[in-house]
Each structure stands twice: as C-alpha cells, then as structure tokens.
Amino acid sequence: MTGVQPYGVSGWQRDLPPASPQPPLGADTDAQVAIVGAGLAGLALAHALTRSVPPGDILVIEAGRAGDGATGRSTGIVGPGVGGPIAALVRKRGPAVARRMFGASVEGVAALRRLVKDLPDGCELSETYQLVAAQTPGHVARLREQAETLTGLGFDVRYLDRVQTADRLGVDRYHGALCYPDVVTINPWRLCQVLKESLLAAGVRIAEQTRVTGVRGGDPAQVLAGPVRVRARRVVLTTDGFTRAIGVHQKTLATIRTHVARTEVLPPELLARTGWNGDGAVIDSRSFFNYFRLTPERRLLFGGGPALLEERVTPARVAAVRERVARELAVVFPALAGVAIEDFWAGVTASTSDRMPIVGPVRGQPGVWFAGGWSGHGLAMSAYTAQTLPALLDSGLPGGEADLPWLRPAAGWAPTGRMGRLLLSGYLAGLDAADRLATR
Ligand SMILES: Cc1cc2nc3c(=O)[nH]c(=O)nc-3n(C[C@H](O)[C@H](O)[C@H](O)COP(=O)(O)OP(=O)(O)OC[C@H]3O[C@@H](n4cnc5c(N)ncnc54)[C@H](O)[C@@H]3O)c2cc1C
C-alpha cells in the first residue's frame, strides 16, 4: 500500500503543497520509456533521460503524488556509503571493488548536487559534513577501522576522537566519530516538487494517482494500471519499498518502515542551550541509530527507534516508536526535553539481504528493469543510478571489470513470506536488544 495516510504527513509535505497535480492515466498509451514511481530515483532518472530520449516519449506513472513515498519523508541527508561497512566490503570483495563501490556513492552526492544546480530552485541544499558518532567505547574500534580503511582506499574521511567530536558537536556525548566531509542536506519533498515541475516544463508526461498493478515483459513491455495499459520499449520500476505489490522481487526485498520526528522551530537561545552548534548531520553507531539534523528554519529533525517490518506494523507499535523517539531526543538533547514535536511520520524502504541495491533487468520480464532496494542509502544512490542507468538501458548490464556488484537482475533471498517475516522480525528485535545492552 502506498499513499500519505498510513504513514502520516511529513513535515516537508505540510509546509509545501504538491506542485501541479497531474491527472491519472485515463487511456492506453505508448512511450519509449515508462518509469513507475515518482520518488527521487524515478524523477532523477526521467531528468537524466531527457538528454537522450525526446521528453514526450518519457512517461512517469505515480500511485500518489510525486514525492509521496520514502523520498518526501526522508531526512534529506545525502552522504556516501553503500553495501555495509567498508572494512567488511574490502574483506569480502577486495579493495578494488570496495573502492569502486564507495566511490560510486561519493559520486552520488556530486550527482545530486549537479541535479539541483540544473533546477530553478536550490531545494534548501546545504553543504555540510556527516558524523557517524560512537555511542559506546566498544564502537570506537569499529569506526576507527572504517576510517583507516577508507583513508587507505584514498577517500577523504577523518576519525575524530572524543574531544574533537565534542568540539565539533558542542555536545560531549559520543566516544569519537567518523567524519565524512563531503555531504549535502536538502529538502527532499521540495526537490521532488521542483523536479516534477521542471520535467513537466520540458515535456515529460507524468500521470499521478495511477497505481500500477503489474508488468509484462516483451517487445514492447507493458505496464498494467487497472484497465489501462502502457506499452514501452523499456519499463523501469523505481518503486523501492512498494515493489513487491507489483509482483516483482517478492522474495528478495524486505520492506522496512522507519520513523522521524520534527520539532517546533527552536529559538536561537534554546538551541544555544543544547550546546550543539546545529551544523552537520549526525548518525550514531548503533543498528537502530538516532540521526538528526537541523532544517534551515531551525527545526530539529530527529529519527530513530527500531525499524518495523512493514507487514507487522500495528498502531500500538507505531505509538511505542513515537514515544521512544521523543525519549531518545530528550536524552541526546536534555535542553529540548519540553519542545513540541509538531510532526511525526514514517516511510517505507526496501532492503536486500546483502545490503546492496538491485539495478538491472527483471528476470523473465524482457524490457522491464528495476532500480531500488537501496538498503539505507537511497538518496545518493538514486542520484548516482539516474546518471548511469540510461546507458545501461540501451546496452544491457556490463560484465567483468566494469561491473559494480549491484548491477544485477536480483539479489539473494530475503526473509519474506510468513516464516521469513517472523525470522526477520526476530532479527530486528535482536539487533535492538543488542543496541540496548551495549549502551546500558
Ligand atoms: C524516515 C526516513 C528517513 C530517511 N532518511 C534518509 C536520509 O537522510 N538519507 C538517505 O539517503 N536516505 C534516507 N531515507 C531513505 C530514502 O528516503 C529512500 O531510500 C529513497 O528516497 C528511495 O527513493 P525511491 O525513489 O527509490 O523510492 P520512493 O521515494 O519510495 O518512491 C517510490 C514511488 O513509487 C510510488 N509507487 C509505489 N507503488 C506504486 C505503484 N504500484 N504504482 C505507481 N507508483 C507506485 C510511490 O508512491 C513512491 O512515490 C529515509 C527514509 C525514511 C523512511
């Protein structure tokens, strides 16, 4: 299921209505490329495709309004990283592949920057840094290892010790931090609205409130939206956490719901009392980390709590997460214990068992491609993929040296189905328990 209601309205959405609402698809039609899903992955891909495909031959189909999915609900921190901890990637895949993988994610940040430069509105893009902050002394060694591995691979990162971290944050709470210096924050909902307007102005067709119910591979491939059919040379599904409902990657994508809170506007004197200078984006080192950043109007965006398996969400569980996020916010920033949380919302994303995306043709469905399963790194990787996918749609997946491991038709089995869901829920609960134990 997709749409605004079950997940709450994001603060971004409350601030700014959807741009130029588009009518649903009313009749069968043809396109050279049909993109299903108007989140960042779909919209940025459409934008990139306008360089090689006549805009009128590109059709974007969206179940709700552009940005309604995870993108317009995200925290808007665009930083590097993909596929899990870099030291583990080096051990598993070797330094050359690990370097290419991380390099692609760094390039994703640059791609997002370039994308925004192409638009008539800055989308609140701000140059900043990101700290991955050690929540316990035990996490210090792990972060140091990541920092050393990345430096060894030639990337610009730094490890900050406890004092340096406290200096940087103004809060003496963390035992050290890995610092990525090349990060941007954006207003992700605004980005979707501005991108949408810009695509419409270029002549790209966008159908909203059109739920795709299935796809059929072939030449041409077909998109089914109830009684309406779209025939296209290439169909690209950029539906991330909603893909299984279309009957694709049902056994390889786990759908996870995460939550975020947004406070009232913080008066400068109250922010000063927190000790935090408001710079940067921060994520702590637990599995279910807190992450936070300030918006340009000085609201604190603060996410966390355990991720919930989408199929096992109940109102009581959501209420418990909300309560926990508010509690954790007050622990990190005691001075903000009394501030109003004006918005609290959720979003759904897809993860794979190896924490790498899937970008490639869907098996058994000629002409149909999928790009998603970002496993926590959706914004930078969507931007990166948008710039590289158009060529692949023509040439097919590369092989050998040029290959990146997420260019693949499918990932390994992820625990889906009834038993799988129980297993995955147990796993998520175990990670949460381990976090709590480590931070006691
Ligand atoms: C609370 C939260 C905070 C996050 N913070 C960050 C962050 O700071 N940094 C970061 O990198 N990532 C973050 N993420 C993850 C990031 O938002 C996603 O990985 C990324 O936005 C995925 O983009 P997408 O375009 O692939 O998917 P989505 O944005 O989910 O877009 C998919 C679109 O497809 C549409 N759709 C679904 N089903 C159908 C259908 N059947 N027919 C037609 N259309 C359909 C949906 O309505 C949606 O608009 C966060 C996620 C959440 C939930």
The ligand as a Gaussian input file, in Angstrom:
#p B3LYP/6-31G(d) Opt

LIG

0 1
 C       12.073000       8.353000       7.725000
 C       13.073000       8.162000       6.631000
 C       14.257000       8.896000       6.621000
 C       15.201000       8.699000       5.618000
 N       16.312000       9.485000       5.599000
 C       17.227000       9.311000       4.621000
 C       18.365000      10.143000       4.543000
 O       18.520000      11.083000       5.321000
 N       19.282000       9.889000       3.578000
 C       19.114000       8.871000       2.657000
 O       19.977000       8.673000       1.800000
 N       18.018000       8.098000       2.685000
 C       17.066000       8.300000       3.624000
 N       15.953000       7.542000       3.629000
 C       15.776000       6.552000       2.561000
 C       15.384000       7.260000       1.253000
 O       14.310000       8.127000       1.518000
 C       14.974000       6.261000       0.190000
 O       15.950000       5.256000       0.078000
 C       14.828000       6.935000      -1.168000
 O       14.057000       8.095000      -1.051000
 C       14.184000       5.978000      -2.140000
 O       13.801000       6.692000      -3.285000
 P       12.971000       5.952000      -4.386000
 O       12.637000       6.946000      -5.413000
 O       13.670000       4.707000      -4.797000
 O       11.642000       5.452000      -3.634000
 P       10.384000       6.282000      -3.125000
 O       10.719000       7.663000      -2.763000
 O        9.705000       5.445000      -2.098000
 O        9.482000       6.379000      -4.422000
 C        8.716000       5.296000      -4.900000
 C        7.472000       5.893000      -5.524000
 O        6.750000       4.855000      -6.179000
 C        5.372000       5.082000      -5.974000
 N        4.688000       3.807000      -6.130000
 C        4.734000       2.759000      -5.294000
 N        3.989000       1.746000      -5.755000
 C        3.476000       2.161000      -6.938000
 C        2.617000       1.551000      -7.889000
 N        2.147000       0.334000      -7.740000
 N        2.286000       2.266000      -8.999000
 C        2.782000       3.522000      -9.176000
 N        3.600000       4.151000      -8.295000
 C        3.938000       3.462000      -7.180000
 C        5.316000       5.614000      -4.539000
 O        4.109000       6.296000      -4.268000
 C        6.530000       6.492000      -4.483000
 O        6.263000       7.828000      -4.823000
 C       14.974000       7.728000       4.601000
 C       13.786000       7.011000       4.597000
 C       12.830000       7.231000       5.581000
 C       11.559000       6.455000       5.528000

